[in-house]
Amino acid sequence: MPNLSNDLNSIINKRLNNLSASKIRAFDQKVSSIPGIIKLTIGEPDLATPEHVKQAAIADIQADDSHYAPHKAGKPELLDAISNYLDRSIGVHYDPKSEICVTVGATSALNDVFMTLLNPGDKILVPTPVWALYFQLIKMTGAIPVQIDTKKDGFILTPEHLRHVLEGRGKGAKAIILTDPSNPTGRVYPAETLKALAEVIKEYKIFSVTDEIYAELVYGNAEHHSLSEYISDHNILISGLSKAYAMTGWRLGYIAGPKQIMQNIRKINAFLVTSVTDNVQMAAVEALNNGQNDPLQSRKIYESRLQFMQTSLEKLGFEMATPQGAFYIFAKIPEKYGTDDETFAYELAQKAKVGVTPGRYFGKGGEGYVRLSYASSTEQLRESLRRITDFVNNL
Ligand SMILES: Cc1ncc(COP(=O)(O)O)c(C=O)c1O
């Protein structure tokens, strides 16, 4: 087995020194070895990809659609389907020929956008707690993520807070990234807040990047809106099929934005991945054109799980800002336990055999909280709640 020469190890890309391996994955791996554990750690839908979507991919493979796609930004049918979906869902028209790009999941979309916008030393604002991969992708470009702790406002960034940061620590920032609905908090931005944030973004002449991967998963009275509805000339919208259609492993995402910036984003995407797998693109066409009811069914299932989890956890003394979207609950650990979320999560895993993720892994404001994913079967959620109840009652 080859061992890298010491002389070479010291000359690899120095930016890697600033990157840490995912604590969420590491924690998940650690608790995975506990026999009988129920894991509510990972944001992975337990539902299956809809049958008609799978059949579309199979048909495409059978038809020998297996060559370099002529259009690197995406197959024309898929670019049209995405454009129509955005028209229907947020009422903003993106030209399929120049304003949309198909990517390998939302993750590669984020990477394309950060590589397009950010130079070493640039600042980008990141409201926290947040999906922690942003930090690593931003640091890979040499840029600096400026965290904005949103805990005091129920995990919603207010326009006043944004302005305050832009006048202080975040002065000169180039962009802000907003996750809506949020992982890990499940919070959804009301339209009026987005409108007011849009005003500040315009005034300070910065880009906004919205990660709307959970857009289809909103519950109760909550409605999903996009910053693009108010500032389509500043906003770069990222989304994909991973969560709404239970297609995490297919790796299908997309970006939509003004054509001047999309030209560059499409270029970067072509450099990095050439194009997205043919049959995956055709499955996505089927999902978006003929599967409009699929996310509605998932939504019903997740919503009833959320109600059950939220009510049960609140009875046990966990507090939370009401989750209205995605499939996560971000709960403050009971007062009698203190505020050490990491120890709490380890003890819960070892003693009660339930895996939850420590809140501090999601950035500032997450300390004292844990994230529970309810993308698990109802039976598993019921059993995990029984175990959490025993654990908390015996504290
Ligand atoms: C906020 C957020 N954005 C992006 C992703 C990644 O999406 P994809 O699997 O399409 O790359 C996730 C996955 O958990 C997420 O939570």
PDBQT file of the ligand as one rigid body, heavy atoms in Angstrom, charges set to zero:
ROOT
HETATM    1  C1  LIG A 401     -29.975  22.975   3.205  1.00  0.00    +0.000 C 
HETATM    2  C2  LIG A 401     -29.467  21.899   2.320  1.00  0.00    +0.000 A 
HETATM    3  N1  LIG A 401     -28.980  22.222   1.117  1.00  0.00    +0.000 NA
HETATM    4  C3  LIG A 401     -28.506  21.288   0.288  1.00  0.00    +0.000 A 
HETATM    5  C4  LIG A 401     -28.500  19.953   0.642  1.00  0.00    +0.000 A 
HETATM    6  C5  LIG A 401     -27.927  18.957  -0.311  1.00  0.00    +0.000 C 
HETATM    7  O1  LIG A 401     -28.815  18.644  -1.329  1.00  0.00    +0.000 OA
HETATM    8  P1  LIG A 401     -28.385  17.594  -2.449  1.00  0.00    +0.000 P 
HETATM    9  O2  LIG A 401     -28.505  16.236  -1.855  1.00  0.00    +0.000 OA
HETATM   10  O3  LIG A 401     -29.355  17.828  -3.568  1.00  0.00    +0.000 OA
HETATM   11  O4  LIG A 401     -26.987  17.889  -2.826  1.00  0.00    +0.000 OA
HETATM   12  C6  LIG A 401     -28.977  19.565   1.889  1.00  0.00    +0.000 A 
HETATM   13  C7  LIG A 401     -28.932  18.162   2.313  1.00  0.00    +0.000 C 
HETATM   14  O5  LIG A 401     -29.129  17.795   3.428  1.00  0.00    +0.000 OA
HETATM   15  C8  LIG A 401     -29.488  20.565   2.751  1.00  0.00    +0.000 A 
HETATM   16  O6  LIG A 401     -29.959  20.263   3.954  1.00  0.00    +0.000 OA
ENDROOT
TORSDOF 0
